[in-house]
Structures are given as structure tokens and as C-alpha cells.
Amino acid sequence: MQLDRAIKGISGPVVVVDDSLMPPNFNALSSVALTAFFTLIDEDDNKLKLLIDVLGLDDEIGPGEAVDIAEQRASELWGFYASKKYTDLLAPLFSELESEYQSKRFRVDNLVKILTELCGVAPETFSSLGDARQALRSCAIAFVDYYASAEIDNDSAATSLHVEYKDALCAKYSFEGGDWPKLVFLISHALPPPAGLASFRQLTGIKSAFFYPLDKKFIEREYVARLIGNCIDQYPTSVQLSSYLDTVNNAIASASEVISSEIERLELHDLVALKSLRLDAESESVQSYLTWLVSEALAAKVRTTPELKVSLIPKQSPYIPIDGKLLPKSVLFELYSEIAAAPISNDEIDYLVMGDVFEVRQEAQSRRDLLLVIAPACDLMRCSADYDVMCVRGTLLDTSSDLSELLGKSYSFGKGQLVLKQIVGEGTVYSKISWDKKRICTIKRRDFDDRAAYVRFARLSEVFANEVKELALSHLARVGTPIDPSFSVALKALVRCKIKLSKDSAVEFSHDLSDKDFVSAILSMGREANADGDNSDSAPLQETILFSAQFHSWILDILNEEREKIQSDSGAGKFDRVMNFFGDPKNLRVISGRNIESGSIKIKYFPSADSIPEPGTGFEVWLTPYESA
């Protein structure tokens, strides 16, 4: 669906909400203004008579009393003044107030003018969220002031106010028989930092694909036109992704309702029959069997939902630049890690399950050794105390509360490795686990009863337990595992340039973007597309940098400024290669440390600013972890 068509096809497509659009505070009329107004009508009988006629007063009223009444009815007189009526009469009273008022709302008035030109229709304007609620529900684009009330003086209160109107901010507009998500632009002279914006979106429920922070200092026609143009270009892809997530969410809810209704139909005698006729013979408990059955039934119903069988996301979706104002999240990575391995307590349950992970506790042990149970599930249900339980040994490595610390440590899922997410105290920690397929061992079943020596703390899902088992036994080819979504780390940039153009000419500058209010890039682990489709694993995971749209815009502005300073006969070819590189949107994604333009462009991630090398020749972009204010 094209957003520009919706703008032209619905009523009230654009809404602007800003408290600076409120009428002036007439209590702020100064004594100087009132005195000047009094002097005017006191010295000019015609002006006094005009004021009496405008206000409908008695002809016998004197200048002093007329000024008092005019002060009380200032809002009425302001209406005449704002519409350019009785200007000579009212100018002494309102000129000072008008100057302050127009200065306060200059940026917003400019925004309204720009939007009118770009969209072909004047935006609906409101001075408060309360007044704008209905219009916000049905509009396609909303520009909303963060500090939408003069009484708000902190980020927490501002966010809380918007949460009260989350229903209107998240409401979809109707067009061509469908409901579509609106774009929400959060505007302010003092936007919160990326962490604050993340909290704002989480509490209001606005999806990042349709959310754009906009500093009022950037409200200029060229910038707003470029921003709106990018939004219109990206909107179809964003809608497709959002529609898919909504469909998945609805499918899960529907499947849960169906399973719940089936459980309500389940009778006690059904469980008795199941236990006596089948489970007892297999040494299986009713609880574990039903837990497995219900979870698999829920997953099966979600997978077979008809709506999810339709192609909702095109295979060749265009790339949407990341927004440097928003911090990356690792929701998909965390979901995947919980599928691979789930932490469980070392409780009183005495039975073993294939996939159980035990930590082997020994004195004077420097590393954390693990055992993964890979014995057949049916054998474990009925085994004796002398049964030799087959296991694979492994090691728990690199435990950290910060996902960024796992980058560069060859973390992965599959091929005997995974990341375990655990809750320790009130915090979350992540640990890399590596299984050694060459270290197969057997442990007597009775030995696992020693809970001090063998501490059960996790259980692998069936697919990952089977994969380690197949790797260890080498009976079959390895079981393929799903693609793991990497987590991301926000980055800030240090840009340095020292390019010699000729004997007497060079380009030199340095910019530290630490003080910028946007994230320059994000770092993640990525794999380049491989021309050999039959061997996708031949391309290793590498530190991959994705530059933000804000950085891209900033760097192009800087390069253009420097290019204008270069004389036409100075041999600007070297510098033009840098401009061409950053001018190509495909280069928003680069591999950290890769040789670019024969080494003349250097882009690399460093874990800390202390690791950044001394200035050299060429064009350098050094990236380090972003620190939220």
C-alpha cells in the first residue's frame, strides 16, 4: 500500500499536535503594553470610539475603564488582531506579546507550512493531545510534540502523558477497505536519548518501523522533504513486515483458544485410561506426556494456520536503513536461545531426559565442565541404577550479563555450540556452551543421584540435543538448525580524514560523534551471501557494521562541504572515491576491518576508545560502543 495515495485519499491525513499552538497567555500582557494602549486611546478620541464600538461598550466609558475591559476581553481582541483587523488600534496592546508568541511557535508554523506544500493538504493542528484524540485515530501521519503540555518539565511525565493516549497514537487509519498503521513523528527541542525513546515506544506500543524522532532544529523544508520521502518509500515494506507479525500474533492467540477449549473437554477418566493402558507400560508420567502433547499441538496449529501459508513478506524486500535514534533490541536472539536450551532447577525430580545438561562439580576445578545426556529417551524411562547413561562432555564459557561481550568470541548455534540465557538473581546472564563431539562418556544412572556432584541446570530442545548426539556418534549427517538472529550493539563513530590531493593540496578533518544525539551504526555478526548456494556455511560469521540513516546523512553533508573547498585543478579523484563510496546505499553495510578502495578507506570496530590507532593517512571511520546518556 502506497502512503502517498492514502494522504490524498482520506480526510484529515496529517495531524500536528504542539502546545505552542495554544492561544497566547494574556495574563502576560505587560504594564508597558497596557500603558501604551491607554496613551493611544486617551490621546485619540477616534481610537477610543473605535474600541468602544468593537467591544460594544457604553459611549460614556473613559479610557481607563476601557483599558480594564480590554484586558479582561483580550482573547476576543486578539482574534481581530490575528486576522489583521484594527491593527492600528490593537498594535500597542499586542505587538510585544505577538513577538514572543510567534517566536515560540515559529518552528511548528514552519512545519505546518512545509507539510502543506509536501502533502498538498493543510494539516489539522491541535494544541493538546486531548483535543487531538479523535483526529489522531484516523490520520495517516501524526507529528506530536514530546512535551505536549506546558506543565510538563521532565521525560517521565512527558512519556506518561502520551501513554494515556496510546490508543489514538497506535490506532490504524482506514483506506481502500483495509486498516493501515500510521506514522508517528515525535518532535521536540529536547528529545530523550535513545534509551528514553525505546522506553517511550515500549510504553506507548508504537512500532519502530512507524516511529520517527524529529528534533525541531531540523524542521527545514529540505530535511523534512527527504524524511517524508524516505518514509513513503519504506512504508510498503514496513507494512508487510508489520502485517506478518500481526498475523503471527493472531494465529498464536487463536491456536491458544482452541487448545484451551480442548483441554476443557478433557475428562479425568481419559487421563486414567491413558495412564493405565499406555503410559505405565512405557514408564512415562502423565504430566510430562501431557506437557509434551499440548506444546506440540499448539506449535502444530500455529504452523498450519492458513493465513501463514500465504506469502506475506516478499523474498526480495528492499533494505530499510536503521534509525540511529533507536537502540537495537535482541528479542529474536533471546527467543531463539530459549528454544535451543531452557534453564531448569536442580529439583527433586529423579528421572533423566535426553537433552538434560548437568554441571560436574569437582574440587579445585578452574573451568565449568558439563555433561549432556544423549541416551535414548525410551531407555532412560525404564533404566536400572546400573544403566550406563551415554553423555557428551562440554564446557560453559564466557558468561556475561552483556550480549555485546559475546561478539567476537565465535558464539553460534549448531555444530555443538549454543548460547544459554539464565536468570541469576534479578538479572539476566548469557553463557556460551561448547560440546566436544570427541568426548563421549558413560555415567552410571545411580551417580546422577549425587546432586552435589551433578547439578542439573538446563535442558536442550529435542532438535539441538539430537544434533549433538548425531555429531558425537557420526551415524547420520548433522541435523540442520534454523538461522540464528544475531543480537546488535549500538556504536558511535570517530571520523578522520587525511588525503593528499597534490603537492600543495590536502583534505584534513576530524569529527568525534560521541556528542551526537544519534547512534552512528550498529554492530552484529553477519554472513555474506554465498554464490555457492549448496554450501552456505562456507561464508563465516563476521563482525558486520550497519550505518544508521542519520550517520549517512551527516557524512554526506560533511563530504559535500569539504568537496566544495577543493580547487578544480587540485586532483580531487582520491576524495571523490570516498564520496562515491558513502554515496552508494549498498555501502551502509560493511564488514569491520575489510580492505576498502585499496586501503584508502578504513572502517573498523574497536571494543574501546583506547584501542583506536593513532591518526594515519586516508579516510578512517573507527567505531566503538555507544554509551547512552
ZIPE-V221608 format. One record per backbone hydrogen bond with DSSP energy under -1.0 kcal/mol. NH is the residue of the N-H (numbers start at 1). CO is the residue of the C=O. If there is no record, write none. Layout:
# ZIPE-V221608
nh->NH co->CO
nh->NH co->CO
This chain:
# ZIPE-V221608
nh->6 co->2
nh->7 co->3
nh->8 co->4
nh->9 co->5
nh->10 co->6
nh->15 co->141
nh->16 co->124
nh->17 co->143
nh->18 co->126
nh->21 co->18
nh->22 co->19
nh->26 co->24
nh->28 co->25
nh->29 co->26
nh->34 co->30
nh->35 co->31
nh->36 co->32
nh->37 co->33
nh->38 co->34
nh->39 co->35
nh->40 co->36
nh->41 co->37
nh->42 co->38
nh->43 co->39
nh->44 co->40
nh->48 co->44
nh->49 co->45
nh->50 co->46
nh->51 co->47
nh->52 co->48
nh->53 co->49
nh->54 co->50
nh->55 co->51
nh->56 co->52
nh->57 co->52
nh->61 co->58
nh->66 co->62
nh->67 co->63
nh->68 co->64
nh->69 co->65
nh->70 co->66
nh->71 co->67
nh->72 co->68
nh->73 co->69
nh->74 co->71
nh->77 co->73
nh->78 co->74
nh->79 co->75
nh->80 co->76
nh->81 co->77
nh->82 co->78
nh->83 co->79
nh->84 co->81
nh->85 co->80
nh->90 co->86
nh->91 co->87
nh->94 co->90
nh->95 co->91
nh->98 co->94
nh->99 co->95
nh->100 co->96
nh->101 co->97
nh->102 co->98
nh->103 co->99
nh->104 co->100
nh->105 co->101
nh->109 co->105
nh->110 co->106
nh->111 co->107
nh->112 co->108
nh->113 co->109
nh->114 co->110
nh->115 co->111
nh->116 co->112
nh->117 co->113
nh->118 co->114
nh->119 co->115
nh->120 co->116
nh->124 co->14
nh->126 co->16
nh->132 co->128
nh->136 co->132
nh->137 co->133
nh->138 co->134
nh->139 co->135
nh->140 co->13
nh->141 co->13
nh->142 co->183
nh->143 co->15
nh->144 co->185
nh->145 co->17
nh->146 co->187
nh->148 co->146
nh->152 co->149
nh->158 co->154
nh->159 co->155
nh->160 co->156
nh->161 co->157
nh->162 co->158
nh->163 co->159
nh->164 co->160
nh->165 co->162
nh->166 co->163
nh->169 co->165
nh->170 co->166
nh->173 co->180
nh->175 co->178
nh->178 co->175
nh->180 co->173
nh->183 co->140
nh->184 co->210
nh->185 co->142
nh->186 co->212
nh->187 co->144
nh->188 co->214
nh->197 co->193
nh->198 co->194
nh->199 co->195
nh->200 co->196
nh->201 co->197
nh->202 co->198
nh->203 co->199
nh->204 co->200
nh->205 co->201
nh->210 co->207
nh->211 co->208
nh->212 co->184
nh->214 co->186
nh->216 co->188
nh->218 co->215
nh->219 co->216
nh->220 co->218
nh->224 co->220
nh->225 co->221
nh->226 co->222
nh->227 co->223
nh->228 co->224
nh->229 co->225
nh->230 co->226
nh->231 co->227
nh->232 co->228
nh->233 co->229
nh->234 co->230
nh->235 co->231
nh->238 co->234
nh->239 co->235
nh->240 co->236
nh->241 co->237
nh->242 co->238
nh->243 co->239
nh->244 co->240
nh->245 co->241
nh->246 co->242
nh->247 co->243
nh->248 co->244
nh->249 co->245
nh->250 co->246
nh->251 co->247
nh->252 co->248
nh->253 co->249
nh->254 co->250
nh->255 co->251
nh->256 co->252
nh->257 co->253
nh->258 co->254
nh->259 co->255
nh->260 co->256
nh->261 co->257
nh->262 co->258
nh->263 co->259
nh->264 co->260
nh->265 co->261
nh->271 co->267
nh->272 co->268
nh->273 co->269
nh->274 co->270
nh->275 co->271
nh->276 co->272
nh->277 co->273
nh->278 co->274
nh->279 co->274
nh->280 co->275
nh->282 co->278
nh->284 co->279
nh->289 co->285
nh->290 co->286
nh->291 co->287
nh->292 co->288
nh->293 co->289
nh->294 co->290
nh->295 co->291
nh->296 co->292
nh->297 co->293
nh->298 co->294
nh->299 co->295
nh->300 co->296
nh->301 co->297
nh->302 co->298
nh->303 co->299
nh->304 co->300
nh->305 co->302
nh->308 co->305
nh->309 co->306
nh->326 co->323
nh->334 co->330
nh->335 co->331
nh->336 co->332
nh->337 co->333
nh->338 co->334
nh->339 co->335
nh->340 co->336
nh->341 co->337
nh->342 co->459
nh->344 co->457
nh->347 co->345
nh->355 co->373
nh->356 co->353
nh->357 co->458
nh->358 co->371
nh->359 co->455
nh->360 co->369
nh->361 co->453
nh->370 co->394
nh->371 co->358
nh->372 co->392
nh->373 co->356
nh->374 co->390
nh->380 co->376
nh->381 co->377
nh->387 co->384
nh->389 co->443
nh->391 co->441
nh->392 co->372
nh->393 co->439
nh->394 co->370
nh->395 co->434
nh->396 co->368
nh->397 co->432
nh->400 co->430
nh->405 co->402
nh->406 co->403
nh->409 co->406
nh->414 co->417
nh->418 co->433
nh->420 co->431
nh->422 co->429
nh->424 co->427
nh->427 co->424
nh->429 co->422
nh->430 co->400
nh->431 co->420
nh->432 co->397
nh->433 co->418
nh->434 co->395
nh->435 co->416
nh->436 co->393
nh->439 co->436
nh->441 co->391
nh->443 co->389
nh->445 co->387
nh->446 co->385
nh->447 co->444
nh->449 co->446
nh->450 co->447
nh->451 co->449
nh->454 co->450
nh->455 co->359
nh->457 co->357
nh->458 co->357
nh->459 co->342
nh->460 co->355
nh->461 co->340
nh->465 co->461
nh->466 co->462
nh->467 co->463
nh->468 co->464
nh->469 co->465
nh->470 co->466
nh->471 co->467
nh->472 co->468
nh->473 co->469
nh->474 co->470
nh->489 co->523
nh->491 co->521
nh->492 co->624
nh->494 co->622
nh->495 co->511
nh->496 co->620
nh->497 co->509
nh->498 co->618
nh->499 co->507
nh->501 co->505
nh->502 co->505
nh->507 co->499
nh->509 co->497
nh->511 co->495
nh->513 co->493
nh->516 co->513
nh->519 co->324
nh->520 co->491
nh->521 co->491
nh->522 co->546
nh->523 co->489
nh->524 co->544
nh->526 co->542
nh->533 co->531
nh->535 co->532
nh->538 co->535
nh->542 co->526
nh->544 co->524
nh->545 co->590
nh->546 co->522
nh->547 co->588
nh->548 co->520
nh->549 co->322
nh->552 co->548
nh->553 co->549
nh->554 co->550
nh->555 co->551
nh->556 co->552
nh->557 co->553
nh->558 co->554
nh->559 co->555
nh->560 co->556
nh->561 co->557
nh->562 co->558
nh->563 co->559
nh->564 co->560
nh->566 co->563
nh->570 co->567
nh->576 co->572
nh->577 co->573
nh->578 co->574
nh->579 co->575
nh->580 co->576
nh->581 co->577
nh->582 co->578
nh->583 co->579
nh->587 co->584
nh->588 co->585
nh->590 co->545
nh->592 co->543
nh->593 co->603
nh->594 co->591
nh->600 co->597
nh->601 co->596
nh->602 co->619
nh->604 co->621
nh->606 co->623
nh->611 co->608
nh->612 co->609
nh->618 co->498
nh->619 co->600
nh->620 co->496
nh->621 co->602
nh->622 co->494
nh->623 co->604
nh->624 co->492
nh->626 co->490
